[in-house]
Amino acid sequence: MKKFLFLLLGVCVVLPAWAAVGLPPDPPKVEARAWMLLDASSGQVLAAGNEDQKLDPASLTKLMTAYVVFDAMKSGKLGADKTLTVSPAAAGADGARMFAKAGQAIRIDDLLMALIVQSANDAALTLAEGLAGSEAAFVDRMNAQAKKLGLGATQFRNVTGHAQSGHYSSARDLTRLANWLIHSFPAQYRRYFAQREFAFNGVTQQNRNRLLWLDPHVDGVKTGHTAAAGYCLIASAERGKRRLIATVMGARSEVDRGMYAQKLLNYGFIETESLRYYRAGQAVARMRVYKGSAREVGIGFLKDFSLTTQKGVAGRIQAQILTQQPYIAPLQKGQVMGTLRLSLDGQTVGDYPLVALDEVPVAGWFGRFWDGLRLLWE
């Protein structure tokens, strides 16, 4: 087998990874149980602490409650104007409420607004019972979705975030969940999560995410608080085309959770930059194919590629393409064809798979015969 190496000076491309390249050594100090700062543009973690520890998520739970509802709406199973009837159990929910009355029929749009803006537990229970028949059945859907998204440190026992044995998540999982929600349901995210207040049954309540008032770039995501969980906040901001997500779990006060989330966001935007170098489907290189219906195949990435670095570092990133040849048909789209090795100032940053951008079926008998001879000669 032949091994080929291409040196591409000044090229910087990367798959989403849980590590950043050439970042400043000192991210802001966060006095909380766990935290994380994610660059959603590149998928890279810029700062984190205790990010995999299983903790009480409080009302951050409602991100998954909303996710399951959004998914049902996206699939066409229900619409925003459909009404659900409030049960006595939902109307009597403890904690934050939209003050729904038993027997009242409420539009799903209003229930979602109350769920996200007011963190209303009666809205959460009404949605769960209306969609799945019971809270327990809806929780099963939440856990199935968590498994599908690869949230390995997450398990739900209720839809509201009330403290309960076996109900937990991590800063990493919740940050990833927020990122999935933003990218999977952009219209719903824009509609619900940036709202500063919501009025229902004559009662107006404000969003507890104070960064919506303090930072014009912040457009979500969710707060949470219980005695067991402390004060929690996931905040997301978009400046230009770049989005960051900051998660703080277990802060000592409402002021602290907002302050630390804001510091993390400022750190990311001020000290780092994220650049996209390849679009999805753009060929990084073209490789010879033997015994195939096409003589060449483009190799690259199926998703856009960005790299987040300390400002001014991007020009020092180098890339090598490593391949094992020959390539013999058939080839499947997405099949790993080689490796992109990134380095910064001579030190390897990471290895990332390059895949076939197109399918290459097997050629006819003559083409296979002729390429067989060529392989012998080469």
C-alpha positions as CSV (number, residue, x, y, z in Angstrom):
1,M,0.0,0.0,0.0
2,K,1.2,3.5,-0.8
3,K,1.2,6.2,1.7
4,F,0.9,9.8,0.4
5,L,1.4,13.0,2.3
6,F,0.5,16.5,1.1
7,L,1.8,19.6,2.9
8,L,-0.6,22.5,2.7
9,L,1.0,25.6,4.2
10,G,-1.3,28.1,5.7
11,V,-4.4,26.0,5.5
12,C,-6.5,25.5,8.6
13,V,-9.5,23.3,8.7
14,V,-10.9,21.2,11.5
15,L,-13.8,19.0,12.4
16,P,-15.9,20.0,15.5
17,A,-13.9,19.0,18.5
18,W,-14.0,19.4,22.3
19,A,-10.7,21.3,22.4
20,A,-9.5,24.7,21.2
21,V,-6.3,25.6,19.5
22,G,-3.8,28.2,20.8
23,L,-6.2,29.7,23.3
24,P,-5.1,32.3,25.9
25,P,-4.0,30.4,29.0
26,D,-6.3,32.0,31.5
27,P,-10.0,32.0,30.9
28,P,-12.1,33.8,33.4
29,K,-12.5,32.3,36.9
30,V,-15.9,30.9,37.5
31,E,-17.1,30.2,41.0
32,A,-19.8,27.6,40.3
33,R,-20.1,23.8,40.4
34,A,-19.6,23.4,36.7
35,W,-19.4,25.5,33.6
36,M,-18.6,25.5,29.9
37,L,-18.1,27.9,27.0
38,L,-18.8,26.5,23.5
39,D,-18.1,28.0,20.2
40,A,-21.1,26.8,18.3
41,S,-19.6,27.8,15.0
42,S,-16.7,25.3,15.2
43,G,-18.0,23.0,18.0
44,Q,-14.9,23.7,20.1
45,V,-14.9,24.1,23.8
46,L,-13.1,27.3,24.8
47,A,-13.3,27.0,28.6
48,A,-14.7,24.5,31.0
49,G,-14.7,23.2,34.6
50,N,-16.2,20.1,36.0
51,E,-18.1,19.9,32.8
52,D,-18.8,16.1,33.0
53,Q,-20.0,16.0,36.6
54,K,-23.6,14.8,37.0
55,L,-25.5,17.6,38.7
56,D,-29.1,18.6,39.4
57,P,-30.1,20.6,36.2
58,A,-33.1,22.4,37.8
59,S,-35.3,24.1,35.1
60,L,-32.5,23.7,32.5
61,T,-34.5,20.4,32.2
62,K,-37.1,22.3,30.3
63,L,-34.7,22.6,27.3
64,M,-35.4,18.9,26.6
65,T,-39.1,19.4,27.3
66,A,-39.1,22.1,24.6
67,Y,-36.9,20.0,22.3
68,V,-39.3,17.1,22.3
69,V,-42.3,19.4,21.6
70,F,-40.4,21.2,18.8
71,D,-39.5,17.9,17.3
72,A,-43.2,16.9,17.2
73,M,-44.1,20.2,15.6
74,K,-41.3,19.8,13.0
75,S,-42.6,16.4,12.1
76,G,-46.1,17.8,11.5
77,K,-47.7,15.9,14.4
78,L,-49.0,19.1,16.0
79,G,-49.2,22.8,15.3
80,A,-48.7,25.9,17.4
81,D,-52.4,26.7,17.3
82,K,-53.6,23.4,18.6
83,T,-55.0,23.6,22.2
84,L,-54.3,21.3,25.1
85,T,-56.5,21.1,28.2
86,V,-55.0,21.7,31.6
87,S,-55.4,18.9,34.0
88,P,-56.0,19.4,37.8
89,A,-52.5,18.0,38.5
90,A,-50.9,20.5,36.1
91,A,-52.9,23.4,37.4
92,G,-51.7,22.6,40.9
93,A,-48.0,22.4,40.0
94,D,-45.6,23.8,42.5
95,G,-43.0,26.5,41.7
96,A,-43.0,28.9,38.7
97,R,-46.4,28.9,37.0
98,M,-48.3,30.6,34.2
99,F,-51.4,30.3,36.5
100,A,-53.3,28.0,34.1
101,K,-56.7,26.8,35.4
102,A,-57.9,23.2,35.4
103,G,-60.1,22.6,32.4
104,Q,-58.7,25.6,30.5
105,A,-57.8,25.0,26.8
106,I,-54.5,26.7,26.0
107,R,-52.7,27.0,22.7
108,I,-49.4,25.2,22.4
109,D,-47.8,28.4,21.3
110,D,-48.8,30.0,24.7
111,L,-47.7,27.0,26.6
112,L,-44.3,27.1,25.0
113,M,-44.0,30.8,25.6
114,A,-44.8,30.2,29.3
115,L,-42.5,27.2,29.5
116,I,-39.5,29.1,28.2
117,V,-40.0,32.7,29.3
118,Q,-41.7,32.1,32.7
119,S,-40.3,28.6,33.3
120,A,-43.8,27.6,34.1
121,N,-44.2,24.1,35.6
122,D,-48.0,24.0,34.9
123,A,-47.1,24.6,31.2
124,A,-44.5,21.8,31.2
125,L,-47.0,19.3,32.7
126,T,-49.8,20.3,30.3
127,L,-47.5,19.9,27.3
128,A,-46.3,16.5,28.6
129,E,-49.7,15.1,29.4
130,G,-51.2,16.5,26.2
131,L,-48.5,15.1,23.9
132,A,-47.8,11.7,25.6
133,G,-50.7,11.0,27.8
134,S,-48.8,11.3,31.1
135,E,-45.6,12.9,32.5
136,A,-44.0,9.5,32.8
137,A,-44.5,8.7,29.1
138,F,-43.2,12.1,28.1
139,V,-40.1,11.6,30.2
140,D,-39.5,8.4,28.3
141,R,-39.4,10.4,25.1
142,M,-37.0,12.9,26.7
143,N,-34.6,10.1,27.7
144,A,-34.9,8.5,24.3
145,Q,-34.0,11.8,22.7
146,A,-31.1,12.3,25.1
147,K,-29.7,8.9,24.1
148,K,-30.2,9.8,20.4
149,L,-28.2,13.0,20.9
150,G,-25.4,11.2,22.8
151,L,-26.0,12.9,26.1
152,G,-24.4,10.2,28.2
153,A,-24.4,12.0,31.5
154,T,-28.1,12.9,31.4
155,Q,-31.1,11.1,32.8
156,F,-34.5,12.7,33.4
157,R,-37.2,11.8,35.9
158,N,-39.6,14.7,35.4
159,V,-40.4,17.5,32.9
160,T,-40.1,20.4,35.2
161,G,-36.6,20.1,36.8
162,H,-37.8,19.5,40.3
163,A,-35.0,17.9,42.4
164,Q,-35.5,14.1,42.3
165,S,-33.2,11.1,42.8
166,G,-31.9,9.9,39.4
167,H,-32.6,13.2,37.7
168,Y,-29.3,14.7,36.5
169,S,-27.2,16.2,33.7
170,S,-23.9,17.8,33.1
171,A,-22.6,21.2,31.9
172,R,-21.3,19.5,28.7
173,D,-24.5,17.7,28.0
174,L,-26.7,20.7,28.6
175,T,-24.5,22.9,26.4
176,R,-24.6,20.4,23.6
177,L,-28.4,20.2,24.1
178,A,-28.7,23.9,23.8
179,N,-26.6,23.9,20.6
180,W,-28.7,21.1,19.1
181,L,-31.9,23.0,19.9
182,I,-30.6,26.2,18.4
183,H,-29.5,24.6,15.1
184,S,-32.3,22.1,14.8
185,F,-35.2,24.5,15.4
186,P,-34.0,28.0,14.5
187,A,-37.5,29.5,13.9
188,Q,-38.7,28.3,17.3
189,Y,-35.5,29.5,19.0
190,R,-35.9,33.0,17.6
191,R,-39.6,33.1,18.5
192,Y,-39.5,32.0,22.1
193,F,-36.1,32.3,23.7
194,A,-35.3,36.0,23.3
195,Q,-38.7,37.2,24.8
196,R,-38.2,39.3,27.9
197,E,-41.7,38.8,29.2
198,F,-44.9,37.0,28.7
199,A,-48.5,37.8,29.9
200,F,-51.2,35.2,30.4
201,N,-54.4,35.2,32.4
202,G,-53.8,38.9,33.2
203,V,-50.4,38.2,34.8
204,T,-47.1,39.5,33.2
205,Q,-43.9,37.8,34.2
206,Q,-40.4,38.6,33.1
207,N,-37.7,36.2,31.8
208,R,-35.2,35.4,34.5
209,N,-32.3,35.5,32.0
210,R,-31.1,39.1,32.8
211,L,-28.5,39.0,30.1
212,L,-31.4,39.6,27.6
213,W,-31.4,43.2,29.0
214,L,-27.7,43.6,29.6
215,D,-26.2,42.3,26.3
216,P,-27.9,43.1,23.0
217,H,-26.3,40.1,21.4
218,V,-27.8,37.6,23.9
219,D,-30.9,35.9,22.5
220,G,-31.5,33.0,25.0
221,V,-31.4,30.4,26.4
222,K,-32.7,29.3,29.9
223,T,-32.3,29.7,33.6
224,G,-32.8,27.3,36.5
225,H,-32.8,27.3,40.3
226,T,-33.5,24.9,43.1
227,A,-32.1,24.7,46.6
228,A,-30.2,21.5,45.5
229,A,-29.0,22.8,42.1
230,G,-28.1,26.4,43.0
231,Y,-28.4,29.1,40.4
232,C,-28.0,27.9,36.8
233,L,-27.9,29.7,33.4
234,I,-27.3,28.8,29.8
235,A,-26.8,31.9,27.8
236,S,-26.2,32.2,24.0
237,A,-25.0,35.2,22.1
238,E,-24.4,35.8,18.4
239,R,-22.1,38.5,17.2
240,G,-21.8,38.7,13.4
241,K,-22.1,35.1,12.2
242,R,-20.5,33.7,15.3
243,R,-22.4,32.1,18.1
244,L,-21.1,31.2,21.6
245,I,-23.0,29.3,24.3
246,A,-22.0,29.7,28.0
247,T,-23.3,27.4,30.7
248,V,-23.0,28.0,34.4
249,M,-24.4,25.4,36.9
250,G,-24.5,25.8,40.7
251,A,-23.7,29.5,41.1
252,R,-24.3,31.1,44.5
253,S,-26.8,33.7,43.3
254,E,-28.8,35.0,40.4
255,V,-26.4,37.8,40.0
256,D,-23.4,35.5,40.0
257,R,-24.8,33.1,37.3
258,G,-25.4,36.1,35.0
259,M,-22.0,37.7,35.7
260,Y,-20.0,34.5,35.1
261,A,-22.0,33.7,31.9
262,Q,-21.3,37.2,30.6
263,K,-17.6,36.9,31.4
264,L,-17.4,33.7,29.5
265,L,-19.1,35.1,26.5
266,N,-16.9,38.3,26.5
267,Y,-13.8,36.1,26.9
268,G,-14.8,34.1,23.8
269,F,-15.7,37.0,21.6
270,I,-12.8,39.2,22.6
271,E,-9.9,36.7,22.9
272,T,-10.7,34.2,20.2
273,E,-11.8,34.1,16.6
274,S,-13.5,31.4,14.5
275,L,-12.9,31.1,10.8
276,R,-14.5,28.8,8.3
277,Y,-12.2,27.5,5.6
278,Y,-14.2,24.7,3.9
279,R,-17.8,24.5,3.1
280,A,-19.7,21.2,3.3
281,G,-18.9,19.1,0.2
282,Q,-16.0,21.3,-0.9
283,A,-13.1,19.0,-2.0
284,V,-9.9,19.4,0.0
285,A,-8.2,17.2,-2.6
286,R,-9.1,14.8,-5.5
287,M,-7.8,11.3,-5.4
288,R,-7.3,8.7,-8.2
289,V,-9.8,5.8,-8.1
290,Y,-9.2,2.4,-9.6
291,K,-11.8,0.0,-11.0
292,G,-14.5,2.6,-10.6
293,S,-17.0,4.3,-12.9
294,A,-15.2,7.6,-12.1
295,R,-11.5,8.1,-12.3
296,E,-11.3,10.5,-9.3
297,V,-13.2,11.3,-6.1
298,G,-13.2,14.4,-4.1
299,I,-12.3,14.0,-0.4
300,G,-13.3,16.5,2.3
301,F,-16.0,17.0,4.9
302,L,-19.7,16.6,4.9
303,K,-20.2,19.6,7.2
304,D,-18.8,23.1,7.2
305,F,-15.3,23.4,8.7
306,S,-14.3,26.1,11.1
307,L,-11.3,26.5,13.5
308,T,-11.4,28.6,16.6
309,T,-8.1,30.0,17.8
310,Q,-6.6,32.8,19.8
311,K,-6.7,35.9,17.7
312,G,-3.7,36.1,15.4
313,V,-2.9,32.4,15.6
314,A,-4.8,31.1,12.5
315,G,-2.0,32.0,10.1
316,R,0.4,29.7,11.9
317,I,-1.8,26.6,11.5
318,Q,-0.5,24.0,9.0
319,A,-2.2,21.0,7.6
320,Q,-1.1,17.7,6.2
321,I,-3.3,15.2,4.2
322,L,-2.4,11.6,4.9
323,T,-3.8,8.9,2.7
324,Q,-3.4,5.2,2.2
325,Q,-3.7,4.3,-1.5
326,P,-4.7,2.9,-3.9
327,Y,-8.5,3.6,-3.7
328,I,-10.4,0.7,-5.3
329,A,-14.1,1.0,-6.1
330,P,-16.8,0.7,-4.9
331,L,-16.6,3.8,-2.7
332,Q,-19.5,5.1,-0.5
333,K,-20.2,8.7,0.2
334,G,-18.9,9.5,3.7
335,Q,-16.4,6.6,3.6
336,V,-13.2,7.6,5.4
337,M,-10.4,8.2,2.8
338,G,-7.6,9.8,4.7
339,T,-6.7,12.0,7.6
340,L,-6.1,15.7,8.0
341,R,-3.4,16.4,10.5
342,L,-3.3,19.9,12.0
343,S,-0.2,21.4,13.7
344,L,0.5,24.7,15.4
345,D,4.1,25.8,15.6
346,G,5.3,22.3,14.8
347,Q,3.1,20.6,17.5
348,T,0.3,18.3,16.4
349,V,-3.2,19.7,17.2
350,G,-5.2,16.7,16.1
351,D,-6.1,14.2,13.3
352,Y,-9.4,14.4,11.6
353,P,-11.0,12.1,9.0
354,L,-11.4,13.0,5.4
355,V,-14.3,11.3,3.7
356,A,-15.4,10.6,0.1
357,L,-17.7,13.4,-1.1
358,D,-19.4,11.2,-3.7
359,E,-20.3,7.6,-4.3
360,V,-18.1,5.7,-6.9
361,P,-19.7,2.5,-8.2
362,V,-17.7,-0.3,-9.8
363,A,-16.8,0.1,-13.5
364,G,-17.6,-2.4,-16.2
365,W,-15.5,-5.5,-16.8
366,F,-13.1,-3.8,-19.2
367,G,-12.4,-0.9,-16.9
368,R,-11.8,-3.3,-14.0
369,F,-9.4,-5.4,-16.1
370,W,-7.5,-2.4,-17.4
371,D,-7.1,-0.8,-13.9
372,G,-6.0,-4.2,-12.6
373,L,-3.1,-4.1,-15.1
374,R,-2.3,-0.5,-14.2
375,L,-2.1,-1.5,-10.5
376,L,0.4,-4.2,-11.4
377,W,2.5,-1.7,-13.3
378,E,2.4,1.0,-10.6
